[in-house]
Structures are given as C-alpha cells and as structure tokens.
Amino acid sequence: MKTAAIYARVSTTDQHVESQLYDLRQLAADRGFEVVQEYQDWGISGRKARRPGLDKLMADARQKKFSVVLVAAQLPLAEPSVFSGLAALRVAPLS
C-alpha cells in the first residue's frame, strides 16, 4: 500500500480545514493510500513559502516518510518555488 501525506491550508484564522481533510481522507481511501500524516496551516497566505505545516511536510518528505502528497484542488499552488522540494515525489493531480 502506498503511503500518503495530506496538506490542508486556509488563509484566515476564521476558516476551517475540516472539509478539505474530509475530502482528502476520502480520496486516500478510494485510491488505497495509507495516510501516515496530516499537515495543516491556518491563517497563512499561500504566497508565503515558510509555513509551519508545510515546513514539517517538506522535512518529512526529505526523510521519505510517505510516497504521495494529497492537496485540495482549491489550494492555490501558483508559487512554484513553494513545492519545488517535492518534485521527487511527483506531486500531480489525481484523476
């Protein structure tokens, strides 16, 4: 079974990540992934490269703690440098 990490983020502190987490957990189950870790950031702009949850995800990715990262489609990943460190994990949309 492939291992997966989930990353959820909201840009304001009054928003919640629960719906993203629910959808991503369901996607993982549907695809047969074992979710080994969930990473979350609240109230942090997607334009910021440094985020506590993302930083931890990147550190764990370097240690190969999972083989796939699942991210909600609505998260803006327009800043290519933010996820460049995950290139080896072949982060791509699942259809």
N, C-alpha and C positions, 0 to 999 in steps of 0.2 A: 504494500500500500504506500502511495506517495504521501509525504508529509507536507503540510501547508501551514503558512502563517497568514493571519488576517490583519489588515491595516485599515482602521477607520479613523476619520478625522472630520471635525466640524469646526467652522471658522469663528463661531461665537460661543461664549460660555452658556448661553441660554438655549442652545440647540443640544440635541441628544444623538448619540451614536447607535442607540439600540436597534433602530430599523435597519441600518447598514449591517450591523453584526448579525441580525436575524437572517437577512438575505444571503450574506456571505457564508454563514454556517450551513444554510440550506444548500447553497451551491457546492460547498465542500462535500456534504453528504451525498448529493446527487452524483458527483464526479468520483466518489470513492476516495476522497482525500482524508487523511487523519489530521485534524487541526491540532498542532502542537503548541501554538502560542498566538495570542491576540494582542495587538498593539493599538493604542488609541492616543489621539491628541485632541484636546478641546480648546477652543478659543485661540487657535493659532492659524494664521493665514497660510494658504498653500504656497505663497510666494517665498516663505521663509525656508531656507534649506536646513536650518537647525531646528528640530522639534524633538522633545524628549522621547516620544513613542517611536518616531521614525529613526532617531539615532540608535535606539535599542534594537530596532528591527535590522538596521544596517550592520550593527555589531554582530548580531546573531547570524545574519546571512554570511558574514565573513567566516564564521565558525561552522557553516554548513549545517545549521540546526533544522533546516527544512529545505524542501526542493522547489516549492512554488509559493508565490505571494498572491493572495486574493485581495483585490481592492475594489471598492464600489465604483461603478462606471461614472457616477456623477462627480467623483472627486476630480478636480482639475489637476492634471499632471502636466500642465503646459510648461513647467520649468524642467527641461530635460536634465539639467545637472543634478536635480534632487534625487533621481532614481538611477543615475548613471552607474552607481556602485552595484546595482543589482543586475547589470547586463548579463552576467554569467548565469543568472537564474532564468533567463529568457522570459521576463515578465511580459505577458501579452494577454489581450482579452480572450476569454474562453467563450466559444460559441456553442 
